[in-house]
Amino acid sequence: MGLNSGQWDQSTSVSIALEVANYKGVTESRRNLNSISTSASNLSSPTLQAALTDTIVFKMPHSPINPAILYWGTPVVLITTTNEDDTSNISPISSAFWLGDHCMLGLSAHSQTTTNLQRTKQCVLNLPSDDMTAAINALACTTGTKDIPAGKAQRGYRFEKDKFSVAGLTEQASERVVPPRIRECPAQMEAEVVGIYEMMRDGPEAISGALLAIEVKVLRTYVEDRLRLGGYENRVDPLAWRPMIMSFQHLFGLKDGKPEESTLARIDEELYRLPK
Ligand SMILES: Cc1cc2nc3c(=O)[nH]c(=O)nc-3n(C[C@H](O)[C@H](O)[C@H](O)COP(=O)(O)O)c2cc1C
């Protein structure tokens, strides 16, 4: 689309209207987009001018940015571990990804969870659903560490001994590890530590050793029965599973309804199973 062409044809108006509609979140589904596309062919010139202005302002420029955090959106995980006095701790985190039956956790070296993982090598990764905001918010800005690290004190963290009570959550006995599962979480993974790696070794001295990537191996996974995909022994129904997503410190759910077509989803999940 050339801005100086001086030509407004129907396809230009449709593409501008679609971009603007898409960008402003006017459309929620491909079906809505299509109906806007049809009506866009009747747009008058002043409307088009406004749409074009919007397009230029909202869509066209990319400029460098240096955010303090790059939390683009990952699931919240409630990690349960066992304290030295055999009580249980819960920590919400969101720096987590899975490959095969292993998970990598990005953790502050100064959290109670890290201390517990280093000592016991065991945890449960509990995944809250997107209706569990109250529990996450109750746990936010708490630590099971009595001597609150300076950085956390500055951000208003407080010591909490009994995180289950604070969050209104219930302990459920695990089978393969000592830390308990969280009954309210629809998905739970018992896991053991298989590797601890120091992150940002290329960073400044001041943060040396402060951030760890902790690799855990999932020993057993549980889901609420309603999350099982019908007709399969070992598949989770992604339409039933509503994870809590943290993006730039805000909590989100996934949109309702059927997701857009995914080419990747044509691959049989079993082809990803790694040899034992
Ligand atoms: C939604 C959410 C996501 C978080 N993500 C992380 C994370 O990925 N890594 C981390 O070290 N801390 C994360 N935190 C902060 C920890 O919860 C915090 O360090 C807490 O004090 C840990 O508890 P603990 O000291 O009892 O282990 C997150 C907190 C919230 C509420």
The ligand as an SDF file (V2000), in Angstrom:
LIG
                    3D

 31 33  0  0  0  0  0  0  0  0999 V2000
    2.6180  -14.3110   39.3170 C   0  0  0  0  0  0  0  0  0  0  0  0
    4.0010  -14.3650   39.9170 C   0  0  0  0  0  0  0  0  0  0  0  0
    5.0640  -14.8100   39.1490 C   0  0  0  0  0  0  0  0  0  0  0  0
    6.3490  -14.8800   39.6880 C   0  0  0  0  0  0  0  0  0  0  0  0
    7.3730  -15.3720   38.9200 N   0  0  0  0  0  0  0  0  0  0  0  0
    8.5900  -15.6000   39.4880 C   0  0  0  0  0  0  0  0  0  0  0  0
    9.6060  -16.2740   38.7830 C   0  0  0  0  0  0  0  0  0  0  0  0
    9.4280  -16.6850   37.6320 O   0  0  0  0  0  0  0  0  0  0  0  0
   10.7910  -16.4830   39.4070 N   0  0  0  0  0  0  0  0  0  0  0  0
   11.0240  -16.0640   40.6940 C   0  0  0  0  0  0  0  0  0  0  0  0
   12.1300  -16.2850   41.2280 O   0  0  0  0  0  0  0  0  0  0  0  0
   10.0710  -15.4090   41.3870 N   0  0  0  0  0  0  0  0  0  0  0  0
    8.8560  -15.1830   40.8230 C   0  0  0  0  0  0  0  0  0  0  0  0
    7.8710  -14.5570   41.5410 N   0  0  0  0  0  0  0  0  0  0  0  0
    8.2030  -14.0530   42.8810 C   0  0  0  0  0  0  0  0  0  0  0  0
    8.2220  -15.1700   43.9200 C   0  0  0  0  0  0  0  0  0  0  0  0
    6.9010  -15.6000   44.1600 O   0  0  0  0  0  0  0  0  0  0  0  0
    8.8970  -14.6340   45.1730 C   0  0  0  0  0  0  0  0  0  0  0  0
   10.2900  -14.6610   44.9750 O   0  0  0  0  0  0  0  0  0  0  0  0
    8.5340  -15.3610   46.4540 C   0  0  0  0  0  0  0  0  0  0  0  0
    9.0510  -14.6410   47.5410 O   0  0  0  0  0  0  0  0  0  0  0  0
    9.0670  -16.7750   46.5390 C   0  0  0  0  0  0  0  0  0  0  0  0
    8.6020  -17.3650   47.7150 O   0  0  0  0  0  0  0  0  0  0  0  0
    9.6040  -18.1390   48.6750 P   0  0  0  0  0  0  0  0  0  0  0  0
   10.7220  -17.1670   49.0630 O   0  0  0  0  0  0  0  0  0  0  0  0
    8.7720  -18.5190   49.8630 O   0  0  0  0  0  0  0  0  0  0  0  0
   10.1220  -19.2860   47.9090 O   0  0  0  0  0  0  0  0  0  0  0  0
    6.5800  -14.4570   41.0310 C   0  0  0  0  0  0  0  0  0  0  0  0
    5.4990  -14.0010   41.7950 C   0  0  0  0  0  0  0  0  0  0  0  0
    4.2250  -13.9630   41.2380 C   0  0  0  0  0  0  0  0  0  0  0  0
    3.0780  -13.4790   42.0970 C   0  0  0  0  0  0  0  0  0  0  0  0
  1  2  1  0
  2  3  1  0
  2 30  2  0
  3  4  2  0
  4  5  1  0
  4 28  1  0
  5  6  2  0
  6  7  1  0
  6 13  1  0
  7  8  2  0
  7  9  1  0
  9 10  1  0
 10 11  2  0
 10 12  1  0
 12 13  2  0
 13 14  1  0
 14 15  1  0
 14 28  1  0
 15 16  1  0
 16 17  1  0
 16 18  1  0
 18 19  1  0
 18 20  1  0
 20 21  1  0
 20 22  1  0
 22 23  1  0
 23 24  1  0
 24 25  2  0
 24 26  1  0
 24 27  1  0
 28 29  2  0
 29 30  1  0
 30 31  1  0
M  END
$$$$
